[in-house]
Amino acid sequence: MNKVVAYVRLMRPVNCTMMGFAVIVGGLLTQLDAAASTWTSLAFGFTTGFMLTAASMIINDYYDREIDAVNEPARPIPSGLVKPKEALGFSVVPTVCGFAAAYLTNVYCLVAAVIAWTVFFAYTTVGKRSGLPGNLLVSACVATPFVYGSLAVAGRIEMNVLLFASMAFLSNTGREVTKGISDVEGDRTKNVKTLAVVYGERKAALSASAFYLSAVALSPLPWLMNLVSVWFIPFVAITDVGLAASSLMLLKDYSRRNAKHVKKTVLVWFIVGLLAFVFGMLK
């Protein structure tokens, strides 16, 4: 049973569900109807997002096992619950499932899935130790599910989806920089050139806050461009206040402990931001 639980933990089901849900949001932002074809495409899209995210989490832990031994020793691989080669072999299962679901959706989705997978693999094997460029690669992977959802149901990318993907890209980059602050000790031992390692925690906190606030600055555009309804406003207001507050908290205290707290809190604002666009589709 411990082995099964360890494999589930490797997949990070919460992260996978969020990415799958992001695909659904991207699809619904493009085409909000009850057609069977729409919901079939969304089901395949959710499966692709969930499975490829699971595979990426496993591969990430495989390559990060030495760093995690310092920063996150309780994770399945550094704790010894799962052997590195076992984890790498297991990653094949969600990878195949994800690509199969993409193939069953449409050709655009298959191409997008291959590109997203390539970007993530480049990040894990090469980009991770590059610092900010690696952070940008991760954020591209986070923003892709929204675009993917739009492609899944309509074969095109709508402007409101593009705007939300941009906001997700910016805010997630801020979170990745924040993560670099919380992981600075392990990253320094492995020469991972995060902003926190190269320029120090204070400048990294300033950079993270700049990315968070850039996402906030984009948030009025969907309303101003008449792409969403009035229901968008209360949810996006909560998100904006939350990201601004998180930025202030990080600037006041950029210790490893507080950076971990901010990193987790920002996930809540991501979820509320998703709801802003979902409710914004209601007339």
N, C-alpha and C positions, 0 to 999 in steps of 0.2 A: 504493500500500500504506500509506503514511504517513497518508493521508486516512482509510482504513478503520480503522486502529488508533486514530486520533484520535476517530472516532465511537464506537468501542467504549469508549474511555476516558471519553467523555462520559456513557455509560450507567452507569458504575461497576458492572461485572458482579458483583463480590464483594458489594457492598451489595444488589444486586438478588436475587442467589441467597439471601442471608441472609433477606430479606423473604419470598421465595417459600417458603423452608424454614420460616419462622415460621408461614405459613398452614398448611403440612402438620402442624406440631406442634400448632397449635390444633385442627385436625381430628382428629388422632389422640388428643388428650387428651379429646375428646368421644366418639369412636366408634372403638375399636380392633378392627377386624375385616377380613376379606379379601374382603368383598363387592365385586363389580365396580363397583357404583354409588358406593361409598365412594371407591375409587381414581380413578374418573372425575372425581368432584367435586374430589378433591385435586389432580388434574392440572390441571383448569381453575383451581383456586384458586392453585396455584403460578404458573401463567401470568399470572393477574391481578396477583398480588403482584410478580412479576418485572417485568412490562411497565409497570405504573403507577409503580413505583419508578424504572425507567429514565427514563420521561418526566419524572418530578419532578426527577431529578438533572440532566437536560439543561436544563429550564426554570430550575432554581436557578442553574446556571452562566451562563445567559444574563443573568439579573438581577444576578448577582454579578460580572460580568466586570471591572468597575472595581476592586472590592475585591480580587478575585483577582490583578489586575495587581500589587498590592502584596504580598499574602500568599502567593499560589500562582501565580507568573508562568509556570510550566511547564505549566499546564493548557491544554487544546486551544484555548479561545477567546482568552485573553490572550496565548498564544504565537503566535497567528496561523494555526494549523493549520486551524481551522474559523472561518468568519465567523459573527458573531452571528445574522444572519437565516437562515443555513443550519442552525444548531443549532436555532433555534426551529421551522423547518419540519420538521426531522427528528423533533422531539418528537411530532408528530402520529401517526407510525407506531406507536410503542409505546402511545400513549394509546388509539387505536382498538382495537388488539389486546387491551389490558387490559379495556376495557369489553365487548368482544365475548365474552371468556372469562367475565366476570361474568354477562352475559346468559344464556349457555349453562348456567350453574350453577343459579341460582334467583333469584327476585325479591328475596329478602332480600339476596343478595350484590350484585345490581345497585345497590340502594339504598345499601348500605354502601360500595360502590366510589365512587359519586357523592359521598357525604358526605365520604369520605376525600380524594378529589380536590379538593373544594371547600375543605376545611380546609387542605390543602397550598398551594393557590393563594392562599388568604388570607394564609398565612404568607409566601410568596415575594413577593407584591406589596405587602402592608401590614404584616404582623406582624413581619417579620424585623428591622426597625429599632427595634422596640419593646422589645427586650431579653428579660426573663423571660417575658412573655406569648407572644412568638414561640417561645421555648424550649419552652413548654408545648404549643404547637400542633404542633411537630415531634414531641414525645414522644407526642402523641395519634396521629399518623400511624404511629409505630413500634409502638405497642401494638395498633393496629387489626388487623393481619394475624392475630393469634392469635384475636381475636373473629371475624374473617372466616372463618377455618378452621372454627370451631365452627358458624357459620351455614351454611357450604358443605355439610357432611356431615349436619347434623341440623336446621337451621333454628332452633336455639336456642343459648343461651350457658350453658355449664356453669360451676359455681363455681370449679373448679380453673383453668379458662381465664381467668376474670375475675381471679383472684388473680395468675396469672402476668402477665397484661396490666398489672396495677397495678404489679408489680415492675419490669417493663420500662419503664413510664412514668416511674417515679421514678428508676431508674438512668440512663435515657437523658437525663432532664432534667439530672442531674449531669454527664453527658458534654457536653451542649450548653453548660452554664455553663463547663466546662473548656475547651471549644473557644473560647469567648469570650476566655479568658485568652490562648490561643495566637495568636488573631487580633486582639489588642487594637490593634495599630498601624494595620492597614488599617481596622478598624471605627471607630477614632477619627477618621480622615480623612473618613469618609463619614457621621459622626454616627449610627452604629448604637449604640443605647443599651443595650449589654450590661451585665451587672452589673460586669464588669471595667472598662469604660469609665466608668460612672457612679460606682461606689463604690471602684474600685481592685482590683488583683489579689488582695490578701490576703482581702478580704471575699468576693470571688467564689469563692476557694478554699474558704473556710468554708462558703459556700452549697452548692457542688458536693458537698463531703464530707457535708453534712447530707442531701442527696438520696440519695447512695450508701448511707449508713447507714440511711436510712428503708426502702430496698429490702431491706437485710439484715434489718431488724426484722420485715418481713412474711414472710420465708422459712420460719420454723417453722410457719406456719399450715396449709399443705397437709398436713403430717404430723400435726399436732395434730387436724385436722378429719377425719383418716382418708381423705383424698382421693388419697393416693399410697402406694406400697409403700416398704419399707425401702431399696430401691435408689436412692431419691431422695436419701437423706441424704449419702452421700459426695460426690456431684456438687455438691449445694447448699452443702456445707461448703467445698469448694474455691472456689466462687463467692463465698461470704461472706468468706472469708479474703482472696481477691483484691481484692474491692471495699474491704474495710477497709484493706488494705495500700496500695491506690491512693490512698485518702483521706489516709492518713498521709504518703505521698510528696508529695502535692500541698500539704499543709499545711506541710511542712518546706521545700519549694522550689516556689514558685508562679511561677517564671520561665516565659517563653514556651516555651523549649526543653523544660523538664520537663513543662509542660502538654500539649505535643504528644505526648510519650511516654506520659503517663497516658491521654490520649484514645485512643491506639492500643491500649494494654494493656487498657483496659476492654472493648473489643470481644471480647477473648479470654474474659473473664469472662461476657459475654453468651452466647457459644457454649456454655460449660460449663453455664450456667444453663438453656439450652434442653435440653441433654442430661439435666439433672437431672429435668425433667418428663417427658421421653421415657422414661427408664429407670424413673421412678416409676410408670409405667403397668404395668410388669411385675410380676406377682404371684409 
